[in-house]
Amino acid sequence: MPAPAERIFTHLVTGRPGIERAAFITKLLDSIPSGEKITLILEGIPPVVTGVGPQELSARPDISIHVLAPGCMCCIGNLAMRVTLARVLRLEQPRHLILAMIDESHRNSLVKLMKAPPYDTLLDFEGG
């Protein structure tokens, strides 16, 4: 996996009910300058359900959304998350990455995984 020119600002959103999670993601998106590539990887939450969907994002062509089947990104959904993340890092090369998990119980495990090789040199966790 080639290293991007700059580390990717990475946000992990967990443990909020759907509406609050959507509001938090929307707030994050609003804080990112237009034109900077953003990728959202959402666990088991169709974008329309979260309130952060195609209609809300249509004004931002610099955003891509990937929805993973329900299952913790560090356990059951680990392989799907790693494959998706590798593809995103290689092909999309975002400046910002937002990972949204349904359950907060494995947040620390996911952060630990994302701070280990090969991600440690690629991702810069904001508030994590």
Secondary structure as the mmCIF struct_conf table of DSSP 4:
data_model
#
loop_
_struct_conf.conf_type_id
_struct_conf.id
_struct_conf.beg_label_comp_id
_struct_conf.beg_label_asym_id
_struct_conf.beg_label_seq_id
_struct_conf.end_label_comp_id
_struct_conf.end_label_asym_id
_struct_conf.end_label_seq_id
HELX_LH_PP_P HELX_LH_PP_P1 PRO A 2 PRO A 4
BEND BEND1 ALA A 5 GLU A 6
HELX_LH_PP_P HELX_LH_PP_P2 ARG A 7 ARG A 7
STRN STRN1 ILE A 8 VAL A 13
BEND BEND2 GLY A 15 ARG A 16
HELX_RH_AL_P HELX_RH_AL_P1 GLY A 18 SER A 31
BEND BEND3 ILE A 32 ILE A 32
HELX_LH_PP_P HELX_LH_PP_P3 PRO A 33 PRO A 33
TURN_TY1_P TURN_TY1_P1 SER A 34 GLY A 35
BEND BEND4 GLU A 36 GLU A 36
STRN STRN2 ILE A 38 GLU A 43
BEND BEND5 GLY A 44 GLY A 44
HELX_RH_AL_P HELX_RH_AL_P2 PRO A 47 THR A 50
TURN_TY1_P TURN_TY1_P2 GLY A 51 GLY A 51
BEND BEND6 GLY A 53 GLY A 53
HELX_RH_AL_P HELX_RH_AL_P3 PRO A 54 LEU A 57
TURN_TY1_P TURN_TY1_P3 SER A 58 ALA A 59
TURN_TY1_P TURN_TY1_P4 PRO A 61 ASP A 62
STRN STRN3 ILE A 63 LEU A 68
HELX_LH_PP_P HELX_LH_PP_P4 ALA A 69 ALA A 69
BEND BEND7 PRO A 70 GLY A 71
TURN_TY1_P TURN_TY1_P5 MET A 73 GLY A 77
HELX_RH_AL_P HELX_RH_AL_P4 ASN A 78 ARG A 87
HELX_RH_PI_P HELX_RH_PI_P1 VAL A 88 GLU A 92
BEND BEND8 ARG A 95 ARG A 95
STRN STRN4 HIS A 96 ALA A 100
BEND BEND9 ILE A 102 ILE A 102
BEND BEND10 GLU A 104 GLU A 104
TURN_TY1_P TURN_TY1_P6 SER A 105 HIS A 106
HELX_RH_AL_P HELX_RH_AL_P5 ARG A 107 MET A 114
TURN_TY1_P TURN_TY1_P7 LYS A 115 LYS A 115
BEND BEND11 ALA A 116 ALA A 116
TURN_TY1_P TURN_TY1_P8 PRO A 117 PRO A 118
HELX_RH_3T_P HELX_RH_3T_P1 TYR A 119 THR A 121
TURN_TY1_P TURN_TY1_P9 LEU A 122 LEU A 122
STRN STRN5 LEU A 123 PHE A 125
BEND BEND12 GLU A 126 GLU A 126
#
